[in-house]
């Protein structure tokens, strides 16, 4: 299972097979799978400005976040400038059928690889974030390896500062530890930066009661049942989300994970256990819809010779969890999720290594979209195959749904029937 820098997403019709240069592995589609166009999605090929000075973008890089702003989006990610990855943003006009780098590369890249400290190449620009939310007044609250910042248009306001970074791989400088952020209805902010208590056994989140001006560590209770035969094990958060003043966080296995809940905006927490989880599970998204919490993640099947698939958990209270519906999912790992105006979940995902691996040939991916609610059977649509799978999805302010990767985007008009 490929792990992107942030967190991550089989064709049936002849026309799509020709257009995308190949179909999914035999038998990998979901039962009742259809072209994504049958679910209302219109593909705009080549509509996303490529995030690299070369023809290659490492898996998980490029576009990471889609934030609904104005009549389109602000997309946040990185750009490979020939020397290193730099901050990159994309914007679009009201039609939102094309996304262009904004600011755009200035032509200073010369290609080649260099030290991560090199000053050569385009320096990027825009909002820097590993996690971000759009606030009620349209400002963007962003969390990155230096702490919190608030953006109003192009104006940046520094908020709480914190070193939330760690050394990256050799030659890759540092990388951010920020993995998620939740904002409550009262404006309290909770950030997951992968921190732990001094003994390393329980998670620690960062909390702000002053709209981001300061951040304070809050240790979470440990799950005593997670202790193995040799004592306690390190417990970490995989996903967190807020609904009202309730904040929920989940870990990921193997076999067992912690479920943390706060009903006072992250000040105090309780813990429960989620058991019976599959091995090699990594949860990547958590949302609230239809009176329930729904968590999505991927299960690696490569050791068994299979494709990764998506796992679903649901809960009404954030404490007790049970497996959600998987009927109709088929092969593919969830990349991102949004809730449309009807309350349906729209999940963008992918199948990686969709054809046999051959030395010297770039990996191929197939994109997929699922529509459901976590309880009933999912509707599945095929997005096509190529070298740049769908990476993010969001619901625009006018109700349209946008899925985007590093090359293509897909738009669904507002009011298209969902899972019901």
C-alpha positions in Angstrom: 0.0 0.0 0.0 1.5 3.3 -1.0 1.3 5.9 1.7 1.0 9.5 0.5 2.5 12.5 2.2 -1.0 13.4 3.6 -3.5 11.1 3.7 -5.5 8.9 0.4 -8.3 6.8 -3.8 -11.6 0.2 -13.2 -13.3 0.9 -16.3 -16.3 -0.9 -17.9 -17.3 1.0 -21.0 -15.4 0.6 -24.3 -15.3 4.4 -24.8 -13.6 5.0 -21.5 -11.2 2.2 -22.0 -10.0 3.8 -25.2 -9.8 7.3 -23.7 -7.8 6.3 -20.7 -5.5 3.8 -22.2 -6.4 0.7 -20.2 -9.0 -0.8 -17.9 -8.9 -2.2 -14.4 -7.6 -5.6 -13.4 -10.1 -8.3 -14.3 -12.6 -8.8 -11.6 -11.6 -5.7 -9.6 -14.7 -3.6 -10.2 -17.5 -3.6 -7.7 -20.8 -5.5 -8.4 -23.0 -3.1 -10.4 -20.1 -0.8 -11.2 -20.8 1.8 -13.9 -18.8 4.6 -15.6 -18.7 7.6 -13.3 -20.7 9.5 -16.0 -23.7 7.4 -15.1 -23.4 8.9 -11.6 -23.3 12.4 -13.0 -19.6 13.0 -13.1 -18.1 14.8 -16.2 -14.4 14.2 -16.8 -12.3 17.2 -17.8 -9.0 15.6 -19.0 -5.8 17.6 -18.6 -7.7 20.4 -16.8 -5.3 20.5 -13.8 -2.0 22.2 -14.2 0.7 19.6 -13.7 2.6 20.1 -10.3 6.1 19.4 -11.6 8.9 20.9 -13.8 9.3 17.3 -15.2 6.9 14.6 -16.2 7.0 12.9 -12.9 5.3 13.5 -9.5 6.1 11.1 -6.6 3.1 9.1 -5.3 1.1 11.2 -2.8 2.5 14.5 -3.9 1.0 17.3 -5.9 -2.6 18.2 -5.0 -3.6 17.2 -1.4 -6.5 19.4 -0.2 -9.5 21.0 -1.9 -11.1 23.9 0.0 -14.4 25.3 -1.3 -13.9 29.0 -1.6 -15.9 31.5 -3.6 -17.5 29.8 -6.7 -14.7 27.3 -7.0 -11.8 26.0 -4.8 -8.4 26.7 -3.4 -6.4 23.5 -3.8 -3.3 23.1 -1.7 -0.3 20.8 -2.2 3.2 20.9 -3.5 5.2 21.4 -6.7 8.3 19.5 -7.7 10.6 22.3 -8.9 13.5 20.1 -10.1 15.3 20.4 -6.8 12.7 19.9 -4.1 9.0 20.1 -3.3 7.7 23.6 -2.7 4.2 24.9 -1.6 1.7 25.1 -4.4 -1.9 26.3 -4.7 -4.5 26.0 -7.5 -7.5 28.1 -8.2 -10.3 28.1 -10.9 -12.9 30.4 -12.4 -16.6 30.1 -11.5 -17.1 27.2 -14.0 -14.5 25.3 -11.9 -13.7 23.0 -14.9 -10.0 24.0 -14.9 -7.5 24.4 -12.0 -4.3 26.5 -12.6 -1.3 27.0 -10.3 -1.8 30.3 -8.5 0.8 31.8 -8.2 2.2 30.1 -11.3 5.8 28.9 -11.8 8.0 31.8 -12.8 10.4 29.9 -15.2 13.4 29.7 -12.8 13.5 25.9 -12.8 16.4 24.3 -14.7 15.6 20.7 -14.0 17.8 18.1 -12.3 18.1 17.2 -8.7 19.9 19.1 -6.0 20.3 19.6 -2.3 17.1 20.3 -0.4 18.8 23.4 0.8 19.4 24.6 -2.8 17.9 28.0 -3.6 17.5 27.0 -7.3 14.1 26.6 -8.8 10.8 28.2 -8.4 10.1 28.8 -4.7 6.4 28.2 -4.8 3.8 30.2 -3.0 0.3 30.4 -1.6 -1.2 28.8 1.5 1.1 26.2 3.2 -0.9 23.6 5.0 -1.1 19.9 5.8 -4.5 20.4 7.3 -6.9 23.3 6.7 -10.5 24.4 7.1 -12.7 27.2 5.7 -14.1 29.2 8.5 -17.6 30.8 8.6 -16.3 34.1 7.3 -14.4 32.6 4.4 -11.0 32.8 6.0 -8.7 29.7 5.8 -7.3 28.3 9.0 -4.2 26.3 8.1 -1.9 24.0 10.1 1.6 23.1 8.9 5.0 22.3 10.4 5.4 25.8 11.9 2.0 26.0 13.6 -1.2 27.8 12.7 -1.9 30.6 10.3 -5.1 32.3 9.1 -5.4 33.5 5.5 -7.9 36.2 4.3 -7.4 36.4 0.6 -3.7 36.7 0.1 -3.1 38.2 3.6 -1.5 35.8 6.0 -1.8 36.2 9.8 0.6 34.1 11.9 -1.1 32.5 14.9 0.4 30.0 17.4 3.9 29.0 16.5 5.2 25.4 17.1 7.8 23.1 15.7 5.7 20.3 14.3 8.3 18.8 12.0 10.7 15.9 11.9 13.6 15.0 9.6 12.5 13.6 6.3 14.2 10.9 4.2 17.8 11.5 3.2 17.9 14.5 0.9 14.3 15.4 1.6 14.8 18.0 4.3 12.1 18.0 7.0 8.5 16.9 6.9 5.4 18.0 8.8 4.0 16.0 11.6 0.5 17.5 11.2 -2.0 14.9 10.3 -5.4 16.4 11.1 -7.3 19.4 12.5 -10.8 19.8 13.8 -12.7 23.0 14.6 -15.7 23.0 16.8 -18.9 25.1 16.5 -17.6 27.3 19.3 -14.3 27.9 17.5 -12.1 25.7 19.6 -9.3 24.1 17.5 -7.8 20.6 18.0 -4.7 19.6 16.1 -3.2 16.1 15.7 0.5 16.2 15.1 1.4 12.6 16.1 2.6 13.6 19.5 2.7 11.2 22.5 3.1 11.4 26.3 6.6 11.2 27.7 6.3 7.4 28.1 5.2 7.2 24.5 2.0 5.2 25.2 -0.8 7.7 24.8 -1.6 10.4 22.2 -1.3 14.1 22.8 -3.3 16.6 20.9 -2.8 20.4 20.7 -5.8 22.6 21.6 -6.6 26.2 21.2 -9.4 28.1 23.1 -8.4 31.5 21.7 -9.1 31.0 17.9 -5.5 29.8 17.3 -3.5 32.5 19.1 -2.0 29.8 21.3 -1.8 26.0 21.4 -1.7 23.8 24.5 -0.9 20.1 24.7 -3.7 17.8 26.0 -2.8 14.2 26.9 -5.4 11.7 26.0 -6.2 8.7 28.2 -4.6 5.4 27.1 -6.5 2.3 26.2 -5.5 -0.2 29.0 -6.5 -3.1 26.9 -4.0 -2.3 24.2 -1.2 -3.5 26.4 0.5 -6.5 25.0 2.4 -9.3 26.8 5.4 -7.1 27.2 3.6 -4.1 28.5 1.9 -1.0 27.0 2.2 -0.2 23.3 2.3 3.2 21.7 -1.2 4.4 20.8 -1.6 7.0 18.0 -4.4 8.9 16.3 -5.2 8.2 12.7 -8.2 10.5 12.1 -10.2 13.1 14.0 -13.2 15.3 13.3 -15.6 17.6 15.0 -19.4 17.9 15.1 -20.7 20.8 17.2 -18.5 20.8 20.3 -17.9 17.0 20.1 -14.5 15.9 18.8 -13.8 12.2 17.9 -10.5 10.6 17.2 -9.7 7.1 16.1 -6.5 5.0 15.9 -5.9 2.1 13.4 -5.1 -1.4 14.7 -3.7 -3.9 14.1 -6.8 -5.8 15.4 -7.5 -3.2 18.0 -7.6 0.6 18.1 -8.5 3.4 20.5 -11.5 5.6 20.1 -11.3 8.9 21.9 -14.2 11.4 22.4 -14.5 14.8 23.9 -17.9 16.6 24.3 -16.3 19.9 25.5 -14.3 20.9 22.5 -11.2 18.9 23.3 -10.7 19.8 27.0 -11.5 16.4 28.5 -11.5 13.0 26.8 -12.7 9.5 27.3 -11.4 6.4 25.6 -13.0 3.1 24.4 -11.7 0.3 22.3 -12.5 -0.8 18.8 -11.8 -4.5 18.3 -11.9 -7.1 15.6 -10.2 -4.8 13.0 -8.3 -6.4 10.1 -4.5 -6.4 10.1 -2.8 -3.8 7.9 -5.6 -1.3 8.4 -4.9 2.4 8.1 -7.8 4.8 8.6 -7.5 8.0 6.6 -10.9 9.9 6.8 -13.6 10.5 9.4 -16.8 12.4 8.8 -20.2 12.9 10.4 -23.4 12.6 8.3 -26.9 11.2 8.8 -26.6 11.1 12.6 -23.6 8.9 12.5 -19.8 9.0 12.3 -18.2 7.2 9.4 -14.5 6.3 9.2 -12.8 5.1 6.0 -9.5 3.5 5.5 -7.5 1.1 3.4 -6.5 -2.5 4.1 -3.3 -3.7 2.4 -3.8 -7.0 0.5 -0.5 -7.1 -1.4 1.0 -9.9 0.8 -2.0 -12.0 -0.2 -1.5 -11.1 -3.9 -4.6 -8.9 -4.0 -5.5 -5.2 -4.4 -6.0 -2.9 -1.4 -9.6 -2.4 -0.4 -11.6 0.1 1.6 -12.8 -0.6 5.2 -15.7 1.2 6.8 -16.6 1.8 10.4 -19.7 3.5 11.8 -20.8 4.9 15.1 -23.7 6.9 16.4 -22.0 8.2 19.5 -18.2 8.1 18.7 -17.5 5.5 21.4 -19.0 2.3 20.1 -18.0 1.3 16.6 -19.0 -1.5 14.2 -18.1 -2.4 10.6 -20.0 -0.4 8.0 -21.4 -1.5 4.6 -18.9 -2.8 2.1 -21.4 -4.1 -0.5 -20.6 -2.5 -3.9 -17.2 -1.2 -2.9 -15.0 -3.7 -4.8 -11.3 -3.2 -5.0 -9.8 0.2 -4.3 -8.6 2.3 -1.4 -10.4 5.5 -0.3 -8.4 8.7 -0.8 -10.7 11.4 0.3 -14.4 12.0 1.2 -17.0 14.8 1.2 -20.6 15.1 2.2 -22.9 16.4 -0.5 -26.0 18.6 0.0 -28.2 15.5 0.4 -26.0 14.1 3.1 -24.5 11.4 0.9 -20.9 10.5 1.2 -18.9 11.0 -2.0 -15.6 9.0 -1.7 -12.8 9.3 -4.2 -10.4 6.3 -4.4 -7.9 4.4 -6.5 -6.5 1.0 -7.4 -2.7 1.2 -7.5 -0.5 -1.1 -9.6 -3.6 -1.7 -11.8 -1.5 -3.7 -14.3 1.5 -6.0 -13.8 4.6 -4.2 -12.6 7.3 -4.1 -15.3 10.8 -2.7 -14.7 11.2 0.7 -16.2 7.5 1.3 -16.7 5.7 3.9 -14.6 3.0 2.7 -12.2 -0.6 2.8 -13.5 -3.6 3.7 -11.4 -7.4 3.4 -11.8 -9.7 5.9 -10.2 -13.1 5.1 -8.6 -15.9 7.1 -6.9 -18.3 5.6 -4.4 -21.6 7.2 -3.3 -23.3 5.9 -0.1 -24.0 6.5 3.6 -21.9 3.8 5.3 -24.9 1.7 6.0 -26.5 0.8 2.7 -24.8 -0.7 -0.3 -22.5 1.7 -2.2 -22.9 2.9 -5.8 -19.5 2.7 -7.6 -18.4 4.6 -10.6 -15.2 4.1 -12.6 -13.1 7.3 -13.3 -10.4 5.9 -15.6 -6.8 4.7 -15.5 -3.5 6.5 -15.9 -0.5 7.8 -14.1 -2.3 10.4 -11.9 -5.2 9.1 -9.8 -7.9 11.2 -8.1 -6.5 12.6 -4.9 -9.1 14.9 -3.3 -12.8 15.6 -3.4 -15.0 18.4 -2.1 -18.5 19.8 -2.3 -18.6 23.4 -3.7 -20.7 26.1 -2.2 -23.3 25.8 -4.9 -23.7 22.0 -4.4 -21.5 20.7 -7.2 -19.1 18.0 -6.3 -15.5 18.2 -7.5 -12.9 15.4 -7.7 -9.4 16.3 -8.7 -6.0 14.6 -9.3 -2.8 16.0 -10.7 -4.0 15.9 -14.3 -7.7 15.5 -14.5 -10.8 16.7 -12.7 -14.4 15.4 -12.6 -17.5 17.6 -11.8 -21.0 16.6 -10.8 -23.8 19.1 -11.1 -25.8 20.0 -8.0 -29.0 18.1 -7.5 -27.9 14.8 -9.1 -29.6 11.9 -7.2 -27.3 10.2 -4.8 -27.4 6.9 -3.0 -31.1 6.8 -2.1 
